[in-house]
Amino acid sequence: MDSAPPPPKLLTRLREHLRTRHYSIRTEEAYVDWARRFILFHDKRHPQEMGAAEVEEFLTHLAVNRQVSSSTQNQAKAALLYLYKQLLQVDLPWLDEVVQAKRPRRLPVVLTQAEVREMLAHMEGTPGLVCHLLYGTGMRVLEGLRLRVKDIEFERREIVVREGKGNKDRITVLPENLIAPLKLQLQRVREWHEKDVLAGLGRVYLPHALAVKYPEADRSWPWQWVFPSPVRSQDPRPDTRTGELLERRHHVQPNSIQRAVRDAARRAGITKPVSPHVLRHSFATHLLQAGYDIRTVQELLGHADVSTTMIYTHVLNKGGRGILSPLDAL
């Protein structure tokens, strides 16, 4: 008689547990990676043999020895709490002894309108269009890359941001200057999609159980990515209906946009540290400079609390516009 197959390994169980609860692929990768680091830190001991003391030791090590940022430590903490509470069903006591990485209060990096114009002038192709979109709408880079065809309202000049930070939907503005470039982009993407469908492909990843509820939706045009990758690759998540690994077009990867922004900023002679998120900061600051009220900016950015948006008023009040230097009064 054949022996029973061995039970799946812990990290495989963790990955499957996250998928059944519809966590994003990025969260899945991060949580599995932190669980792996935790196990290696404790000489490959099984988490079932450890508990709150070992979790505290690992998180304190991250803050004291590795000197990670507070957001990194919080992500590690969330991953381990999920591992113990959700997967292993072990209720850890409150981790009072953890040395918390301090979160410094920093003002966001903001470009002037001239700097934005110069940087965007040094960008072209898909990265250039994505960055025009980020600055013109205030979207985060992943919100822009996960944009689907159905979420662009050309007539109403609106973009619906689906499942943004905090899993919330919101509406932001569609800049007039991007209507023609986006229509051209969609025309090119539709040609790719039609060729994929003729080849028996063209199925895009759908969130949660939509692929089961609407079996043909993943091949339909409205659900396609606005910025798909030019190459197809195998999706690590099995198909919801068949369990097969499918070849799909994922959306463009954020690291390609980050690299393009750094290169453009260098060619434009900008000495500030520039990333795609700086375009979001610049969008908010420039709207406030133009006289728009802070509640409007809050809604466009998708902030839950107006105090988060208030950071941009601090940017406005700094520097030469905020005070008169005593040197100028001599």
C-alpha positions as YAML, in Angstrom:
chain: A
units: angstrom
residues:
- id: 1
  name: MET
  ca: [0.00, 0.00, 0.00]
- id: 2
  name: ASP
  ca: [1.29, 3.42, -0.94]
- id: 3
  name: SER
  ca: [2.16, 5.67, 1.96]
- id: 4
  name: ALA
  ca: [0.25, 8.93, 2.34]
- id: 5
  name: PRO
  ca: [1.90, 11.97, 0.74]
- id: 6
  name: PRO
  ca: [3.81, 14.16, 3.18]
- id: 7
  name: PRO
  ca: [1.94, 17.23, 4.45]
- id: 8
  name: PRO
  ca: [2.81, 20.48, 2.70]
- id: 9
  name: LYS
  ca: [5.66, 22.48, 4.17]
- id: 10
  name: LEU
  ca: [4.91, 25.43, 6.41]
- id: 11
  name: LEU
  ca: [5.74, 28.15, 3.89]
- id: 12
  name: THR
  ca: [3.61, 26.42, 1.25]
- id: 13
  name: ARG
  ca: [0.73, 26.27, 3.74]
- id: 14
  name: LEU
  ca: [1.21, 29.95, 4.53]
- id: 15
  name: ARG
  ca: [1.15, 30.87, 0.84]
- id: 16
  name: GLU
  ca: [-2.02, 28.86, 0.22]
- id: 17
  name: HIS
  ca: [-3.66, 30.31, 3.34]
- id: 18
  name: LEU
  ca: [-3.00, 33.87, 2.09]
- id: 19
  name: ARG
  ca: [-4.36, 33.04, -1.37]
- id: 20
  name: THR
  ca: [-7.61, 31.61, -0.05]
- id: 21
  name: ARG
  ca: [-8.14, 34.91, 1.77]
- id: 22
  name: HIS
  ca: [-7.47, 36.96, -1.37]
- id: 23
  name: TYR
  ca: [-4.32, 38.74, -0.21]
- id: 24
  name: SER
  ca: [-2.39, 40.44, -3.01]
- id: 25
  name: ILE
  ca: [0.59, 38.71, -4.59]
- id: 26
  name: ARG
  ca: [2.91, 41.36, -3.13]
- id: 27
  name: THR
  ca: [1.59, 40.80, 0.40]
- id: 28
  name: GLU
  ca: [1.88, 37.06, -0.12]
- id: 29
  name: GLU
  ca: [5.52, 37.34, -1.20]
- id: 30
  name: ALA
  ca: [6.36, 39.70, 1.67]
- id: 31
  name: TYR
  ca: [4.73, 37.58, 4.38]
- id: 32
  name: VAL
  ca: [6.31, 34.35, 3.15]
- id: 33
  name: ASP
  ca: [9.70, 36.06, 2.97]
- id: 34
  name: TRP
  ca: [9.43, 37.37, 6.56]
- id: 35
  name: ALA
  ca: [8.39, 33.94, 7.81]
- id: 36
  name: ARG
  ca: [11.44, 32.44, 6.08]
- id: 37
  name: ARG
  ca: [13.76, 35.04, 7.60]
- id: 38
  name: PHE
  ca: [12.27, 34.43, 11.04]
- id: 39
  name: ILE
  ca: [12.88, 30.68, 10.77]
- id: 40
  name: LEU
  ca: [16.47, 31.16, 9.54]
- id: 41
  name: PHE
  ca: [17.19, 33.68, 12.33]
- id: 42
  name: HIS
  ca: [16.29, 31.01, 14.89]
- id: 43
  name: ASP
  ca: [18.47, 28.30, 13.28]
- id: 44
  name: LYS
  ca: [15.63, 26.75, 11.29]
- id: 45
  name: ARG
  ca: [13.47, 25.94, 14.29]
- id: 46
  name: HIS
  ca: [9.82, 25.34, 13.46]
- id: 47
  name: PRO
  ca: [7.59, 28.28, 14.49]
- id: 48
  name: GLN
  ca: [5.34, 25.80, 16.31]
- id: 49
  name: GLU
  ca: [8.22, 25.26, 18.75]
- id: 50
  name: MET
  ca: [8.61, 29.01, 19.32]
- id: 51
  name: GLY
  ca: [6.38, 31.79, 20.54]
- id: 52
  name: ALA
  ca: [6.15, 35.41, 21.63]
- id: 53
  name: ALA
  ca: [9.69, 35.50, 23.09]
- id: 54
  name: GLU
  ca: [11.25, 34.47, 19.78]
- id: 55
  name: VAL
  ca: [9.08, 36.88, 17.83]
- id: 56
  name: GLU
  ca: [10.10, 39.71, 20.17]
- id: 57
  name: GLU
  ca: [13.76, 38.78, 19.80]
- id: 58
  name: PHE
  ca: [13.55, 38.82, 16.01]
- id: 59
  name: LEU
  ca: [11.68, 42.14, 15.80]
- id: 60
  name: THR
  ca: [14.03, 43.75, 18.32]
- id: 61
  name: HIS
  ca: [16.97, 42.50, 16.24]
- id: 62
  name: LEU
  ca: [15.50, 44.22, 13.17]
- id: 63
  name: ALA
  ca: [15.19, 47.54, 15.02]
- id: 64
  name: VAL
  ca: [18.44, 47.49, 17.02]
- id: 65
  name: ASN
  ca: [20.95, 45.58, 14.89]
- id: 66
  name: ARG
  ca: [19.56, 45.97, 11.39]
- id: 67
  name: GLN
  ca: [18.16, 49.46, 12.08]
- id: 68
  name: VAL
  ca: [15.28, 48.93, 9.68]
- id: 69
  name: SER
  ca: [12.61, 51.59, 9.18]
- id: 70
  name: SER
  ca: [9.46, 51.51, 11.27]
- id: 71
  name: SER
  ca: [7.37, 50.51, 8.25]
- id: 72
  name: THR
  ca: [9.66, 47.53, 7.55]
- id: 73
  name: GLN
  ca: [9.49, 46.37, 11.16]
- id: 74
  name: ASN
  ca: [5.71, 46.77, 11.19]
- id: 75
  name: GLN
  ca: [5.44, 44.66, 8.05]
- id: 76
  name: ALA
  ca: [7.56, 41.93, 9.64]
- id: 77
  name: LYS
  ca: [5.41, 42.08, 12.78]
- id: 78
  name: ALA
  ca: [2.20, 41.81, 10.75]
- id: 79
  name: ALA
  ca: [3.58, 38.83, 8.83]
- id: 80
  name: LEU
  ca: [4.53, 36.93, 12.00]
- id: 81
  name: LEU
  ca: [1.26, 37.73, 13.74]
- id: 82
  name: TYR
  ca: [-0.55, 36.38, 10.68]
- id: 83
  name: LEU
  ca: [1.63, 33.25, 10.72]
- id: 84
  name: TYR
  ca: [0.85, 32.51, 14.36]
- id: 85
  name: LYS
  ca: [-2.71, 33.72, 14.77]
- id: 86
  name: GLN
  ca: [-4.20, 32.80, 11.38]
- id: 87
  name: LEU
  ca: [-2.19, 29.81, 10.20]
- id: 88
  name: LEU
  ca: [-0.94, 28.12, 13.40]
- id: 89
  name: GLN
  ca: [-3.90, 29.25, 15.53]
- id: 90
  name: VAL
  ca: [-1.55, 30.41, 18.31]
- id: 91
  name: ASP
  ca: [-2.68, 33.55, 20.08]
- id: 92
  name: LEU
  ca: [0.44, 35.52, 20.98]
- id: 93
  name: PRO
  ca: [0.22, 37.91, 23.94]
- id: 94
  name: TRP
  ca: [0.76, 41.59, 23.23]
- id: 95
  name: LEU
  ca: [4.39, 42.11, 22.30]
- id: 96
  name: ASP
  ca: [5.24, 44.72, 24.92]
- id: 97
  name: GLU
  ca: [8.97, 44.01, 24.94]
- id: 98
  name: VAL
  ca: [9.51, 44.73, 21.26]
- id: 99
  name: VAL
  ca: [11.84, 47.64, 20.61]
- id: 100
  name: GLN
  ca: [9.84, 49.73, 18.16]
- id: 101
  name: ALA
  ca: [11.74, 51.24, 15.26]
- id: 102
  name: LYS
  ca: [11.17, 54.99, 15.47]
- id: 103
  name: ARG
  ca: [9.26, 56.55, 12.60]
- id: 104
  name: PRO
  ca: [10.81, 59.92, 11.86]
- id: 105
  name: ARG
  ca: [8.55, 62.72, 10.74]
- id: 106
  name: ARG
  ca: [9.82, 63.80, 7.35]
- id: 107
  name: LEU
  ca: [8.53, 66.28, 4.83]
- id: 108
  name: PRO
  ca: [7.85, 64.79, 1.40]
- id: 109
  name: VAL
  ca: [10.16, 65.52, -1.51]
- id: 110
  name: VAL
  ca: [8.34, 67.84, -3.92]
- id: 111
  name: LEU
  ca: [9.45, 68.96, -7.36]
- id: 112
  name: THR
  ca: [8.74, 72.39, -8.75]
- id: 113
  name: GLN
  ca: [6.54, 72.56, -11.83]
- id: 114
  name: ALA
  ca: [9.62, 73.44, -13.89]
- id: 115
  name: GLU
  ca: [11.44, 70.35, -12.55]
- id: 116
  name: VAL
  ca: [8.44, 68.12, -13.32]
- id: 117
  name: ARG
  ca: [8.25, 69.52, -16.85]
- id: 118
  name: GLU
  ca: [11.98, 68.99, -17.41]
- id: 119
  name: MET
  ca: [11.96, 65.45, -16.04]
- id: 120
  name: LEU
  ca: [8.92, 64.37, -18.05]
- id: 121
  name: ALA
  ca: [10.54, 65.84, -21.18]
- id: 122
  name: HIS
  ca: [13.31, 63.26, -20.73]
- id: 123
  name: MET
  ca: [10.85, 60.34, -20.65]
- id: 124
  name: GLU
  ca: [9.20, 58.51, -23.50]
- id: 125
  name: GLY
  ca: [7.26, 55.34, -24.26]
- id: 126
  name: THR
  ca: [5.20, 53.54, -21.66]
- id: 127
  name: PRO
  ca: [7.24, 54.79, -18.64]
- id: 128
  name: GLY
  ca: [6.76, 58.35, -19.86]
- id: 129
  name: LEU
  ca: [2.99, 57.92, -20.22]
- id: 130
  name: VAL
  ca: [2.74, 56.26, -16.79]
- id: 131
  name: CYS
  ca: [4.63, 59.13, -15.13]
- id: 132
  name: HIS
  ca: [2.52, 61.77, -16.89]
- id: 133
  name: LEU
  ca: [-0.48, 59.87, -15.48]
- id: 134
  name: LEU
  ca: [0.93, 59.73, -11.94]
- id: 135
  name: TYR
  ca: [1.61, 63.47, -11.88]
- id: 136
  name: GLY
  ca: [-1.68, 64.32, -13.59]
- id: 137
  name: THR
  ca: [-3.87, 62.22, -11.28]
- id: 138
  name: GLY
  ca: [-1.99, 61.80, -7.98]
- id: 139
  name: MET
  ca: [-2.13, 58.01, -8.22]
- id: 140
  name: ARG
  ca: [0.41, 55.75, -6.56]
- id: 141
  name: VAL
  ca: [2.60, 53.85, -9.01]
- id: 142
  name: LEU
  ca: [0.85, 50.50, -8.47]
- id: 143
  name: GLU
  ca: [-2.56, 52.14, -8.75]
- id: 144
  name: GLY
  ca: [-1.54, 53.46, -12.15]
- id: 145
  name: LEU
  ca: [-0.07, 50.16, -13.33]
- id: 146
  name: ARG
  ca: [-3.12, 48.17, -12.17]
- id: 147
  name: LEU
  ca: [-5.48, 50.43, -14.09]
- id: 148
  name: ARG
  ca: [-7.93, 48.49, -16.29]
- id: 149
  name: VAL
  ca: [-9.58, 49.63, -19.50]
- id: 150
  name: LYS
  ca: [-13.05, 49.86, -17.93]
- id: 151
  name: ASP
  ca: [-11.84, 52.28, -15.24]
- id: 152
  name: ILE
  ca: [-11.06, 55.17, -17.62]
- id: 153
  name: GLU
  ca: [-14.06, 57.46, -18.20]
- id: 154
  name: PHE
  ca: [-13.09, 59.59, -21.20]
- id: 155
  name: GLU
  ca: [-16.45, 61.37, -21.47]
- id: 156
  name: ARG
  ca: [-16.57, 62.32, -17.79]
- id: 157
  name: ARG
  ca: [-12.82, 62.93, -17.59]
- id: 158
  name: GLU
  ca: [-12.51, 60.63, -14.60]
- id: 159
  name: ILE
  ca: [-10.41, 57.67, -13.58]
- id: 160
  name: VAL
  ca: [-11.77, 55.14, -11.08]
- id: 161
  name: VAL
  ca: [-8.98, 53.86, -8.83]
- id: 162
  name: ARG
  ca: [-9.97, 50.35, -7.74]
- id: 163
  name: GLU
  ca: [-8.73, 48.72, -4.53]
- id: 164
  name: GLY
  ca: [-6.29, 51.48, -3.65]
- id: 165
  name: LYS
  ca: [-4.47, 51.64, -0.34]
- id: 166
  name: GLY
  ca: [-6.76, 50.30, 2.38]
- id: 167
  name: ASN
  ca: [-8.70, 48.38, -0.31]
- id: 168
  name: LYS
  ca: [-10.75, 51.50, -1.08]
- id: 169
  name: ASP
  ca: [-12.08, 52.78, -4.41]
- id: 170
  name: ARG
  ca: [-11.96, 56.46, -5.32]
- id: 171
  name: ILE
  ca: [-12.30, 58.78, -8.30]
- id: 172
  name: THR
  ca: [-9.60, 61.11, -9.55]
- id: 173
  name: VAL
  ca: [-9.32, 63.51, -12.46]
- id: 174
  name: LEU
  ca: [-8.37, 62.49, -16.02]
- id: 175
  name: PRO
  ca: [-6.16, 65.28, -17.42]
- id: 176
  name: GLU
  ca: [-7.29, 66.69, -20.76]
- id: 177
  name: ASN
  ca: [-3.73, 66.41, -22.09]
- id: 178
  name: LEU
  ca: [-3.73, 62.63, -21.51]
- id: 179
  name: ILE
  ca: [-6.93, 61.76, -23.36]
- id: 180
  name: ALA
  ca: [-5.29, 61.40, -26.78]
- id: 181
  name: PRO
  ca: [-2.16, 59.54, -25.54]
- id: 182
  name: LEU
  ca: [-4.29, 57.12, -23.50]
- id: 183
  name: LYS
  ca: [-6.59, 56.41, -26.44]
- id: 184
  name: LEU
  ca: [-3.52, 55.66, -28.56]
- id: 185
  name: GLN
  ca: [-2.18, 53.37, -25.81]
- id: 186
  name: LEU
  ca: [-5.49, 51.49, -25.64]
- id: 187
  name: GLN
  ca: [-5.51, 51.06, -29.40]
- id: 188
  name: ARG
  ca: [-2.06, 49.45, -29.27]
- id: 189
  name: VAL
  ca: [-3.01, 47.27, -26.29]
- id: 190
  name: ARG
  ca: [-6.20, 46.09, -28.02]
- id: 191
  name: GLU
  ca: [-4.16, 44.87, -30.96]
- id: 192
  name: TRP
  ca: [-1.98, 42.84, -28.59]
- id: 193
  name: HIS
  ca: [-5.06, 41.47, -26.83]
- id: 194
  name: GLU
  ca: [-6.78, 40.41, -30.03]
- id: 195
  name: LYS
  ca: [-3.65, 38.55, -31.16]
- id: 196
  name: ASP
  ca: [-3.43, 36.83, -27.76]
- id: 197
  name: VAL
  ca: [-7.08, 35.76, -27.94]
- id: 198
  name: LEU
  ca: [-6.56, 34.30, -31.44]
- id: 199
  name: ALA
  ca: [-3.64, 32.32, -30.00]
- id: 200
  name: GLY
  ca: [-5.90, 30.91, -27.27]
- id: 201
  name: LEU
  ca: [-4.54, 33.26, -24.62]
- id: 202
  name: GLY
  ca: [-5.53, 36.77, -23.53]
- id: 203
  name: ARG
  ca: [-6.81, 35.86, -20.07]
- id: 204
  name: VAL
  ca: [-5.97, 38.52, -17.50]
- id: 205
  name: TYR
  ca: [-5.86, 38.01, -13.73]
- id: 206
  name: LEU
  ca: [-9.15, 38.91, -12.05]
- id: 207
  name: PRO
  ca: [-9.48, 39.84, -8.38]
- id: 208
  name: HIS
  ca: [-10.95, 37.33, -5.91]
- id: 209
  name: ALA
  ca: [-13.78, 35.10, -7.17]
- id: 210
  name: LEU
  ca: [-14.74, 37.13, -10.24]
- id: 211
  name: ALA
  ca: [-13.11, 34.57, -12.53]
- id: 212
  name: VAL
  ca: [-15.56, 31.95, -11.20]
- id: 213
  name: LYS
  ca: [-18.60, 34.22, -11.20]
- id: 214
  name: TYR
  ca: [-17.92, 35.56, -14.72]
- id: 215
  name: PRO
  ca: [-16.09, 32.78, -16.61]
- id: 216
  name: GLU
  ca: [-15.42, 34.82, -19.76]
- id: 217
  name: ALA
  ca: [-14.63, 38.16, -18.11]
- id: 218
  name: ASP
  ca: [-10.88, 37.53, -17.96]
- id: 219
  name: ARG
  ca: [-10.76, 37.44, -21.78]
- id: 220
  name: SER
  ca: [-13.01, 40.47, -22.26]
- id: 221
  name: TRP
  ca: [-11.56, 43.81, -23.36]
- id: 222
  name: PRO
  ca: [-12.83, 45.97, -20.45]
- id: 223
  name: TRP
  ca: [-10.88, 43.93, -17.88]
- id: 224
  name: GLN
  ca: [-7.49, 44.16, -19.62]
- id: 225
  name: TRP
  ca: [-4.60, 46.14, -18.17]
- id: 226
  name: VAL
  ca: [-4.04, 49.62, -19.59]
- id: 227
  name: PHE
  ca: [-0.30, 49.04, -19.24]
- id: 228
  name: PRO
  ca: [0.32, 45.33, -19.93]
- id: 229
  name: SER
  ca: [3.78, 43.86, -20.13]
- id: 230
  name: PRO
  ca: [5.06, 43.48, -23.72]
- id: 231
  name: VAL
  ca: [5.96, 39.86, -22.90]
- id: 232
  name: ARG
  ca: [3.81, 37.06, -21.49]
- id: 233
  name: SER
  ca: [4.81, 35.07, -18.43]
- id: 234
  name: GLN
  ca: [3.43, 32.28, -16.26]
- id: 235
  name: ASP
  ca: [1.25, 33.48, -13.40]
- id: 236
  name: PRO
  ca: [2.44, 31.91, -10.10]
- id: 237
  name: ARG
  ca: [-1.18, 31.84, -8.89]
- id: 238
  name: PRO
  ca: [-3.14, 28.88, -10.29]
- id: 239
  name: ASP
  ca: [-6.35, 29.51, -12.19]
- id: 240
  name: THR
  ca: [-9.34, 29.78, -9.85]
- id: 241
  name: ARG
  ca: [-11.47, 27.39, -11.89]
- id: 242
  name: THR
  ca: [-9.05, 24.76, -13.18]
- id: 243
  name: GLY
  ca: [-6.06, 25.03, -10.86]
- id: 244
  name: GLU
  ca: [-3.75, 25.30, -13.88]
- id: 245
  name: LEU
  ca: [-0.83, 27.69, -14.17]
- id: 246
  name: LEU
  ca: [-1.67, 30.08, -17.00]
- id: 247
  name: GLU
  ca: [0.42, 32.18, -19.33]
- id: 248
  name: ARG
  ca: [-0.75, 35.77, -19.05]
- id: 249
  name: ARG
  ca: [0.29, 39.34, -19.66]
- id: 250
  name: HIS
  ca: [0.91, 40.90, -16.27]
- id: 251
  name: HIS
  ca: [0.98, 44.66, -15.95]
- id: 252
  name: VAL
  ca: [4.27, 46.53, -16.32]
- id: 253
  name: GLN
  ca: [6.51, 46.05, -13.29]
- id: 254
  name: PRO
  ca: [6.97, 49.04, -10.93]
- id: 255
  name: ASN
  ca: [10.76, 48.66, -10.87]
- id: 256
  name: SER
  ca: [10.91, 49.53, -14.58]
- id: 257
  name: ILE
  ca: [9.06, 52.80, -13.86]
- id: 258
  name: GLN
  ca: [11.29, 53.54, -10.87]
- id: 259
  name: ARG
  ca: [14.40, 53.02, -12.99]
- id: 260
  name: ALA
  ca: [13.06, 55.25, -15.77]
- id: 261
  name: VAL
  ca: [12.28, 58.03, -13.26]
- id: 262
  name: ARG
  ca: [15.78, 57.92, -11.77]
- id: 263
  name: ASP
  ca: [17.37, 58.06, -15.22]
- id: 264
  name: ALA
  ca: [15.15, 60.95, -16.34]
- id: 265
  name: ALA
  ca: [15.81, 62.92, -13.15]
- id: 266
  name: ARG
  ca: [19.57, 62.46, -13.62]
- id: 267
  name: ARG
  ca: [19.42, 63.62, -17.24]
- id: 268
  name: ALA
  ca: [17.30, 66.60, -16.21]
- id: 269
  name: GLY
  ca: [19.93, 67.61, -13.66]
- id: 270
  name: ILE
  ca: [17.59, 67.24, -10.67]
- id: 271
  name: THR
  ca: [19.59, 66.74, -7.47]
- id: 272
  name: LYS
  ca: [16.63, 65.81, -5.24]
- id: 273
  name: PRO
  ca: [15.98, 62.11, -4.52]
- id: 274
  name: VAL
  ca: [13.26, 61.34, -7.06]
- id: 275
  name: SER
  ca: [10.96, 58.33, -7.24]
- id: 276
  name: PRO
  ca: [7.54, 57.81, -8.88]
- id: 277
  name: HIS
  ca: [5.89, 58.63, -5.53]
- id: 278
  name: VAL
  ca: [7.42, 62.12, -5.66]
- id: 279
  name: LEU
  ca: [5.07, 62.82, -8.57]
- id: 280
  name: ARG
  ca: [2.12, 62.15, -6.25]
- id: 281
  name: HIS
  ca: [3.55, 64.55, -3.66]
- id: 282
  name: SER
  ca: [4.09, 67.15, -6.38]
- id: 283
  name: PHE
  ca: [0.51, 66.72, -7.67]
- id: 284
  name: ALA
  ca: [-0.92, 67.46, -4.20]
- id: 285
  name: THR
  ca: [1.38, 70.40, -3.50]
- id: 286
  name: HIS
  ca: [0.79, 72.05, -6.87]
- id: 287
  name: LEU
  ca: [-2.99, 71.73, -6.47]
- id: 288
  name: LEU
  ca: [-2.79, 73.51, -3.11]
- id: 289
  name: GLN
  ca: [-0.56, 76.18, -4.64]
- id: 290
  name: ALA
  ca: [-3.22, 76.67, -7.34]
- id: 291
  name: GLY
  ca: [-5.81, 77.44, -4.66]
- id: 292
  name: TYR
  ca: [-7.76, 74.15, -4.42]
- id: 293
  name: ASP
  ca: [-9.07, 73.39, -0.95]
- id: 294
  name: ILE
  ca: [-7.49, 70.66, 1.11]
- id: 295
  name: ARG
  ca: [-10.65, 68.51, 1.26]
- id: 296
  name: THR
  ca: [-10.66, 68.24, -2.54]
- id: 297
  name: VAL
  ca: [-7.00, 67.19, -2.53]
- id: 298
  name: GLN
  ca: [-7.74, 64.70, 0.25]
- id: 299
  name: GLU
  ca: [-10.46, 63.03, -1.83]
- id: 300
  name: LEU
  ca: [-8.30, 62.89, -4.95]
- id: 301
  name: LEU
  ca: [-5.42, 61.29, -3.02]
- id: 302
  name: GLY
  ca: [-7.69, 58.87, -1.16]
- id: 303
  name: HIS
  ca: [-6.50, 59.84, 2.33]
- id: 304
  name: ALA
  ca: [-8.76, 58.58, 5.12]
- id: 305
  name: ASP
  ca: [-7.85, 61.50, 7.38]
- id: 306
  name: VAL
  ca: [-7.28, 65.10, 6.36]
- id: 307
  name: SER
  ca: [-4.33, 65.26, 8.77]
- id: 308
  name: THR
  ca: [-2.40, 63.07, 6.31]
- id: 309
  name: THR
  ca: [-3.03, 65.61, 3.57]
- id: 310
  name: MET
  ca: [-2.02, 68.47, 5.88]
- id: 311
  name: ILE
  ca: [1.66, 67.53, 5.45]
- id: 312
  name: TYR
  ca: [1.57, 69.31, 2.09]
- id: 313
  name: THR
  ca: [0.58, 72.57, 3.76]
- id: 314
  name: HIS
  ca: [3.82, 72.33, 5.75]
- id: 315
  name: VAL
  ca: [5.71, 72.06, 2.48]
- id: 316
  name: LEU
  ca: [3.96, 75.21, 1.24]
- id: 317
  name: ASN
  ca: [4.85, 77.19, 4.36]
- id: 318
  name: LYS
  ca: [8.56, 76.40, 4.30]
- id: 319
  name: GLY
  ca: [11.27, 78.31, 2.52]
- id: 320
  name: GLY
  ca: [11.22, 81.78, 1.00]
- id: 321
  name: ARG
  ca: [7.44, 81.94, 0.52]
- id: 322
  name: GLY
  ca: [6.76, 81.35, 4.21]
- id: 323
  name: ILE
  ca: [9.03, 83.83, 5.96]
- id: 324
  name: LEU
  ca: [11.09, 86.91, 5.34]
- id: 325
  name: SER
  ca: [14.73, 86.18, 6.09]
- id: 326
  name: PRO
  ca: [16.36, 88.69, 8.45]
- id: 327
  name: LEU
  ca: [19.16, 88.97, 5.90]
- id: 328
  name: ASP
  ca: [16.67, 90.45, 3.43]
- id: 329
  name: ALA
  ca: [15.69, 93.10, 6.01]
- id: 330
  name: LEU
  ca: [19.19, 94.54, 6.32]
...
